[in-house]
Amino acid sequence: MTDAQMGLAVATPAIIVMALLLYRMGVLQKGGVATAVLMSLAIAVILFLEQ
């Protein structure tokens, strides 16, 4: 696993956790959380496979 892939493996869950925390605090709505999670996963998969 390259350094870039390791970074993606660490950053993607951090983004998802942050989105969930913001939802619990009332900052984000469900649609915003869903968008953040889906887009971060999609970007991570694409970049992970291109490495």
MARGU-26812 format. One record per atom (N, C-alpha, C): x, y, z. Coordinates in steps of 0.1 Angstrom, whole numbers, padded with zeros to 4 digits, always signed. Atoms other than C-alpha are relative to their C-alpha. Example, Ala and Ser with C-alpha at 12.3 -4.5 7.8 and 13.67 -1.06 7.14 Angstrom:
% MARGU-26812
+0009-0012+0000 +0123-0045+0078 +0009+0012+0000 -0009-0011+0000 +0137-0011+0071 -0008+0011+0008 
% end
This chain:
% MARGU-26812
+0009-0012+0000 +0000+0000+0000 +0009+0012+0000 -0009-0012+0001 +0015+0033-0010 -0004+0011+0010 +0004-0010-0009 +0015+0064+0011 -0013+0007-0003 +0013-0007+0004 -0013+0080-0009 -0012-0009+0004 +0011+0009-0003 -0035+0050-0004 -0002-0001+0015 +0001-0001-0014 -0027+0050+0033 -0007+0013+0005 +0006-0012-0003 -0037+0086+0035 -0015+0000-0003 +0014+0001+0003 -0070+0079+0018 -0007-0009+0010 +0006+0009-0010 -0076+0050+0042 -0002+0007+0013 +0002-0007-0013 -0072+0074+0071 -0009+0012-0001 +0008-0012+0001 -0088+0105+0057 -0015-0002-0002 +0014+0002+0003 -0120+0090+0044 -0009-0003+0013 +0008+0002-0013 -0132+0076+0078 -0001+0012+0008 +0000-0012-0008 -0122+0109+0094 -0011+0010-0006 +0011-0009+0006 -0145+0128+0069 -0014-0005+0004 +0013+0006-0003 -0173+0104+0076 -0004+0002+0015 +0003-0003-0014 -0170+0107+0114 -0003+0014+0002 +0002-0015-0001 -0168+0145+0111 -0014+0003-0004 +0013-0002+0005 -0200+0145+0090 -0011-0005+0010 +0010+0006-0010 -0218+0123+0116 +0000+0009+0012 -0001-0008-0011 -0206+0145+0144 -0007+0014-0002 +0007-0013+0004 -0218+0177+0126 -0015-0003+0000 +0014+0003+0000 -0252+0160+0121 -0006-0001+0014 +0005+0001-0014 -0255+0151+0158 +0000+0014+0007 +0000-0013-0006 -0247+0187+0167 -0010+0009-0007 +0010-0008+0007 -0274+0199+0143 +0004+0009-0010 -0006-0009+0011 -0251+0216+0118 -0004-0004-0014 +0003+0005+0013 -0258+0193+0089 -0014-0007+0000 +0013+0008+0001 -0291+0178+0077 +0004-0013-0006 -0002+0014+0005 -0295+0142+0066 +0005+0000-0014 -0005-0001+0014 -0290+0151+0030 +0014+0004-0001 -0014-0004+0000 -0258+0168+0037 +0010-0010+0004 -0009+0011-0005 -0244+0139+0057 +0001-0011-0011 +0000+0010+0011 -0255+0115+0029 +0009+0004-0011 -0008-0005+0011 -0238+0136+0003 +0015-0001+0003 -0014+0000-0005 -0206+0140+0023 +0006-0014+0000 -0004+0013-0001 -0204+0103+0030 +0002-0007-0014 +0000+0007+0013 -0212+0091-0005 +0011+0006-0009 -0010-0006+0008 -0189+0116-0022 +0014-0003+0005 -0013+0004-0005 -0160+0109+0001 +0004-0014-0003 -0002+0014+0004 -0164+0072-0005 +0003-0002-0015 -0002+0000+0015 -0166+0077-0043 +0014+0005-0003 -0014-0006+0003 -0135+0099-0044 +0011-0009+0005 -0010+0009-0005 -0116+0075-0022 +0002-0012-0008 -0001+0012+0008 -0124+0045-0043 +0006+0003-0013 -0006-0003+0013 -0115+0062-0075 +0015+0003+0001 -0015-0003-0002 -0082+0076-0062 +0007-0012+0005 -0007+0012-0005 -0074+0043-0044 +0003-0009-0012 -0002+0009+0011 -0078+0023-0076 +0009+0005-0011 -0009-0006+0010 -0059+0048-0098 +0015+0000+0005 -0014+0000-0005 -0028+0046-0076 +0008-0012-0004 
% end
